[in-house]
Amino acid sequence: MKHKVSVEDIDSVHLYGRKDVNLRLIHDSFDVKVTARDGEISIVGDDDEVEKVEKILTEMANLVRRGRTVRREDVSYAIRMVKSDHAEELTQFYADGARLRGLKKLVEPKTVGQKKYVDTMLKHDIVVAIGPAGTGKTYLAVAMAVAALRQKDVERIVLVRPAVEAGESLGYLPGDYQEKIAPYLRPLYDALRDMMDPERVKKLTEIGTIEVIPLAYMRGRTLNDAFVILDEAQNSTLPQMKMFLTRLGFNSRAVVTGDITQIDLTSKKMSGLVRIQEILTDIKGIEFVYLNESDVVRHRLVREVIKAFERYARSREEQAQEDD
């Protein structure tokens, strides 16, 4: 079977990648021959394989037509989706798009799971995102908060983290309190500075439009007209989680993010993020989003590391059940 995909209306470099790295990745992932010449890509091979490759190239070409340069990660994700029979989800994902406006750089979800996450944040006042490292939980939440501030949907952003384990015992660390907590809050500042000019972040922080604070500082407050994010929420206790969620005032939104496989508390049962999955599931306006290894957008080995740890955890649980 032979199919052709026309790309004469786009700059092929944005599709093929440097030294045709994207085409080579597709070629190596399927039992097909892929040839690009004169604004046309020919695909030769078995019917099923050819159809899958045509699907990927068509979606990637449409991505270029919307102003994007196709990266190796985009192609890898499309290959995984098509091979796992999720081609229709891929089509819907690229057809809808979901760019966040008003940011220093282009920010948009890069997987179907991330797209669902962004859509959920747009529709619900409280969103709980649970998933492994590298799935964009914090990054997309901060992007959404900055976009909301720029569009004047909210008047301030409050970014919150448990300083360390339950009880936030920082006394053993050197320096004054601000120096002690700085390392725990740094990832939030890094995300902010990726969305806004550093000087702008500094100015808004000085006047209180942006706050980056430890969870313990939330007690007794009521936040109106705010976009509030609790990051690393797996390390908050249930009382702390209740305290955080009850800080919301009028016209405020909250996003809670965390990875329940990386709990630093003395017992996983102490984690407020684990417990609220049972407590808050039936409340209208609160939505849970679950991301997984297929939503990881870091180095490809990060995804493999996550899968390996999941297999290890399952084997330990099965062994424990057999021992019982």
N, C-alpha and C positions, 0 to 999 in steps of 0.2 A: 504494500500500500504506500502511496506517495501523496503527501499534502503540501500545500504551500501557504505561507503566511506573508501577506504584503506589509512591508514596513517602510515603503518609499516616502511616506509623508512625515517620518520622524528622523531625528539624528540617531543613527544606528549605534554610535558610541554610548549613548545613554541606556541603550538596551543590552548591547553585547558585553559591555564592561571593558576595562582595560585589557588589552591583548586577548579579547574574546573570552574572558574568564567565565562569564555567565553561560555562554553557549557550550563551553567545554564541560561545565558542571552538569548541564542538562544531558549532554551527549554521554557522559560517564554514568549517569543515573538511570538511563533507559537503554534498551537494546534497539537503538535506532541510529541512523546516520543523519546528522544535521549539517546542512550546508547553507551559508549565507552569501548571496551574490546579487548585485544590482538591485538593491531595495527589496529583496525577496528571500525568505528562508524556506528551504526545502527540507522535508522530513520524510525519511524512507525507513520502513520497517513493518512489523506486524501491526494489524489494525488497532488493537487495544493500546499498544505503546504509542503509536503515532497520534492517536486521539488525545492521549494524556499530554504529550509534548505540545501538540497544537493548542490545547487548552492553556497551558502555562505560558507559551509565547504570546498568545492573544491577550491574556490578562496583563502580562508584563508590558506589552506594547501600548495597551490602553493606559497603563500607569505613566508611561513616558509622555503620552499625549496630554495628560493632565499636569505635566510640568515636573514629574519626578525623574530622577536618575535611578535606574534599577540597580540595587546593590546585590552582592552575592547572598546576603542574608535573606533578601526578598525572594530570590530564586529558590534558595534552600527551603524556605517555608512553603512556597507554592508546590514544590516537589513533594514534601511530606504530606500536604493536604490532599493532593491528587492521588498519591499512592495509598492513602488511607480512606479513599472513597468519600472525601469531603469536598469534591470539586465544586458543587453547587454553593456550599458555604463560602468558598473562595470567591466565586463570581459575585455573590451578594456583598461580600466584604469590600471588594474593589469597586463595585458599582456605587455603593453608598458614600464611601469616603467619610472622613470625620476629622477634618483639620481643626485645630484649636487656634482661634484668631487672637490678635493683639499681643503676640509673644515676639521676643527678639529673634527667634529662629522657628522654622517650621517644626511643629510637633503634631504627630498624628499616630493613631494606633497602628501597630505593625502586625497584629495577628487578629484572628476572629475573636479570641477571648478578650483581648485588649479593647477591641471595638465595642463589645458588649459592656465592658467596664465603663468606658467613656459614656456610652448611651445611658447606662444606669445612673451615673453621676448627674447627667443632665435632667433626669426625670424624678429623682428621689432626693429627699432632704437628708436622709441618713443612709450611707452606703458602707458596707463592711466588705473589704476585699481581702481574701485569704489565698495565699499562694507562695511558691518558693522564690528564692532570690533570682533576680534578673527578669522578672515578668512585668516590670514597669509599674508596680503598685504605687510606690511613693512618687515616682517621676510624673506619672500621668495625673495623680491627685494634685500635686503642686502646680502642674501646668493648668489644670482646670481652675484652681484657686486664683492664679495670676490672671487668667483670661477673664474670670468673673470680676476681679478687681478693676481691670482695664475697661471692661464694659459697664462699670458702675452698678453691677448687680449686687455687690457687697461693698462695704466701706473699709473692711480690714481683713487681714489673713492672720490666723493664729496656728502655728505649727508646733506640735507637742510631741514629746517623747518621754517614756520612762527613762530616768537618768541611768539606771542600771538595773539590778535585780529588785524584787519586791522590797520596799522600805527605802530604796534609793540611798543606800549607805555609801557615801562618797568620802567619808572622813579619812580613809587611808591614802587617798590620792594627794599629791603635792599641790601647793598653790591655794589661792583664795577660791571662793565658791564658783565664780565665773570661769576661772581657769579649770576647775574640776569638771564642770559640766560641758565645757566647750567640745571635747572630743565626741560626746554623745549626740550633740546637736549639729556637728559639722556636716553630715550628709544632707540635712535639710537646707543649710545655707548653700551647699554645692548645687542642689537642684534649683534653688531660687536664682542663683547667678547664671545658670544655664538659660533661664527664661528672660532675665532682665539684666540691664547693665549694672555692674557692681556698685557704681556710685548711686544709682537709683535705689538699689536694695539698701544701701547704707542709709540714705536719706529717709526712706520710708520706715526703716527700723528705728531710727532716732526719734521720729515723730509718733511712733506707735502704730502706724498703719500696718506694719508687719511685725509680728512677735514670734520669736522662736524660743520656747520655754520648756522646762521640765514639767512632767505631769503633775508633780506635787504642787506647783504654783497655780493650778487651776481651781483649787478649793475656794469656795465662797464667791466665785465670779458668775456673772450672767453675761453672755455674749450675744449682743444684738447686731444685725447686719454684718455677720461675719462668716467667713469660710474657714472652718476649723478642721485640722487634720491631726489624728492621733496615729503616729507612725510606730513601728515595732510593738504593736499592741499586744502581741503574745506575751510580753513581759510585764503586763499590767495585771493586777489582781482583780477579782470580781468587784470588790468595793471601789477600787480605783476606776474601773470601767463604768460603773454606775455613776460615780461622781463626774466623770468626763461627759457622759451622754446627757446628764441633767444640767449641764452648763448652757445648753443652747437656748437662746432667746428668740425674739421675733426676727423673721427674715434671715435666719442663719441656716447653714448647711454643715454637715459633718461627714468626713470620710475617715474610716478606721481601717488601717492596713496592718498586716502581719503575716508571719509564717509560723504555723503551729508545729512545724518540725524543728524549729530552732528556739525553743523555750528555755530561758536561762533561770527560771524560778526553781526553787528546790523541789517542787512537785508540779507536774504538768496539770494536775487537777486544780491548782491554784490560778491558772491562767484565765483571766476574764474573757479573752478572745475565744477560748475553747467553750466556756460556759454559755456565752450569749447566743451561741448557735442553737441552743435549746430554749433559751428564755425569750428571745425576741423574734422568733421565726414567723409568728402569726400577726405581727403588728404592721398595719398598712402604712406605707411611707418609709419603711425600713427594708432595705434589700441587700441580700448577700450575693457576692460574686466570687466564684472560685476559679482561679487561674491554675494552670499546671505546667508541666515541663514543655509542652508544645508552644507555650506563650513566652518562653525564655528568648530574649533578644540579645543576649551577650554572646561571648565566644561559644562556638558549637560544643566545646568540651564541658561547658557549664551544664548544659542539658544532659550530657551523659553522666556527669557527676551526680546530678539530682536523681536520675533514674537508678544509678547504682546504690545510692543511699536508701531510696525507697524499697528496692529489692532486699537490701540488708535488713531494714526495719521489719518488713513482712516476714522474713525468715526467722528473725528473733521472736516475733509474736507467735508464729506457728510453733516454734520450738518450746516457748513458754507454755502454750496450750497443751502440747504433748506431755510436758513434764508434770503438768497439773493432773 
